[in-house]
Amino acid sequence: MSDFWKRVDEELEYKGINRASLARKCDFSVTNIGQGIKLGSIPSADTAVKIASVLGVSVEYLVTGENQNSEKTLDNEQNQLKLYRKYQNLISKCEKLPENQIDFLGQVADRLEK
């Protein structure tokens, strides 16, 4: 697996979402992710931008592992911490659910977001 996809998987785990949800949000098939991983390839620039946007990181970070926007990253981490504290009870309840119910909640949230 390329470093790009390793970083994508790390961010997915950090965000608590799966590849299928990422694919839905980026408007492409989860099969495309699997092919990219299997081939060890970095996606096209427009696809990498979509992935980075959904994950809340820079394309540079996904490609190189480095991030020029350290102040922006710090602000993002502080906002994530605030959100975690705000929704900690809900997160704890969700962690006890089976994977299929978590996926269902993600789909409901996606629809409510639109």
C-alpha positions as a printed NumPy array, in Angstrom:
array([[  0.   ,   0.   ,   0.   ],
       [  1.364,   3.424,  -0.934],
       [  2.041,   6.024,   1.721],
       [ -0.808,   8.093,   0.25 ],
       [ -3.356,   5.377,   1.015],
       [ -1.793,   4.667,   4.426],
       [ -2.318,   8.313,   5.35 ],
       [ -5.88 ,   8.172,   3.969],
       [ -6.595,   5.119,   6.138],
       [ -5.062,   6.832,   9.18 ],
       [ -7.267,   9.889,   8.635],
       [-10.336,   7.689,   8.105],
       [ -9.659,   5.96 ,  11.4  ],
       [ -9.064,   9.306,  13.129],
       [-12.327,  10.7  ,  11.725],
       [-14.166,   7.463,  12.485],
       [-15.416,   6.915,   8.962],
       [-14.881,   4.043,   6.548],
       [-13.799,   3.834,   2.916],
       [-17.381,   3.416,   1.692],
       [-18.394,   6.68 ,   3.349],
       [-15.347,   8.43 ,   1.896],
       [-16.227,   7.136,  -1.57 ],
       [-19.833,   8.347,  -1.209],
       [-18.733,  11.799,  -0.097],
       [-16.229,  12.013,  -2.969],
       [-18.807,  10.746,  -5.455],
       [-16.901,   7.69 ,  -6.654],
       [-16.955,   3.948,  -6.092],
       [-15.242,   2.282,  -3.144],
       [-13.844,  -0.08 ,  -5.796],
       [-11.747,   2.85 ,  -7.056],
       [-10.11 ,   3.087,  -3.623],
       [ -9.395,  -0.645,  -3.647],
       [ -7.825,  -0.415,  -7.1  ],
       [ -5.653,   2.519,  -6.041],
       [ -4.463,   0.59 ,  -3.002],
       [ -3.848,  -2.593,  -5.021],
       [ -1.872,  -0.705,  -7.661],
       [ -0.082,   1.458,  -5.085],
       [ -0.968,   4.525,  -7.129],
       [ -1.787,   8.063,  -6.173],
       [ -5.131,   9.21 ,  -7.585],
       [ -5.541,  12.031, -10.075],
       [ -5.206,  15.555,  -8.737],
       [ -8.956,  16.248,  -8.724],
       [ -9.667,  12.992,  -6.87 ],
       [ -6.876,  13.678,  -4.362],
       [ -8.359,  17.151,  -3.753],
       [-11.8  ,  15.629,  -3.079],
       [-10.333,  13.068,  -0.676],
       [ -8.274,  15.699,   1.149],
       [-11.305,  17.978,   1.421],
       [-13.492,  15.26 ,   2.938],
       [-10.723,  14.319,   5.374],
       [ -9.973,  17.94 ,   6.283],
       [ -6.288,  17.687,   5.39 ],
       [ -4.123,  19.04 ,   2.593],
       [ -3.28 ,  17.128,  -0.565],
       [  0.346,  17.84 ,   0.271],
       [ -0.053,  15.966,   3.539],
       [ -1.628,  12.944,   1.835],
       [  1.097,  12.847,  -0.821],
       [  4.207,  13.737,   1.221],
       [  3.216,  13.333,   4.866],
       [  4.151,  16.949,   5.515],
       [  1.846,  19.851,   6.169],
       [  2.736,  23.485,   5.556],
       [ -0.371,  24.777,   7.311],
       [  0.604,  23.956,  10.89 ],
       [ -1.447,  26.864,  12.304],
       [ -4.485,  25.728,  10.337],
       [ -3.896,  22.158,  11.55 ],
       [ -3.723,  23.347,  15.147],
       [ -6.999,  25.259,  14.726],
       [ -8.574,  22.174,  13.147],
       [ -7.375,  19.959,  16.012],
       [ -8.742,  22.416,  18.58 ],
       [-12.095,  22.465,  16.775],
       [-12.109,  18.659,  16.655],
       [-11.428,  18.541,  20.39 ],
       [-14.298,  20.95 ,  21.059],
       [-16.623,  18.815,  18.949],
       [-15.487,  15.654,  20.723],
       [-16.185,  17.194,  24.118],
       [-19.574,  18.437,  22.935],
       [-20.639,  15.062,  21.513],
       [-18.669,  12.726,  23.784],
       [-21.826,  11.062,  25.156],
       [-23.208,  10.434,  21.666],
       [-19.847,   9.089,  20.481],
       [-19.698,   6.679,  23.417],
       [-23.126,   5.326,  22.518],
       [-22.186,   4.967,  18.845],
       [-19.007,   3.064,  19.716],
       [-21.164,   0.326,  21.244],
       [-23.199,  -0.163,  18.053],
       [-22.477,  -2.86 ,  15.467],
       [-20.722,  -1.693,  12.277],
       [-23.848,  -1.976,  10.101],
       [-25.777,   0.372,  12.41 ],
       [-22.902,   2.857,  12.412],
       [-22.906,   2.762,   8.595],
       [-26.666,   3.367,   8.642],
       [-26.248,   6.373,  10.961],
       [-23.581,   7.717,   8.595],
       [-25.99 ,   7.424,   5.669],
       [-28.718,   9.215,   7.646],
       [-26.282,  11.989,   8.561],
       [-25.192,  12.308,   4.916],
       [-28.815,  12.728,   3.827],
       [-29.554,  15.257,   6.56 ],
       [-26.458,  17.218,   5.556],
       [-27.775,  17.667,   2.007]])
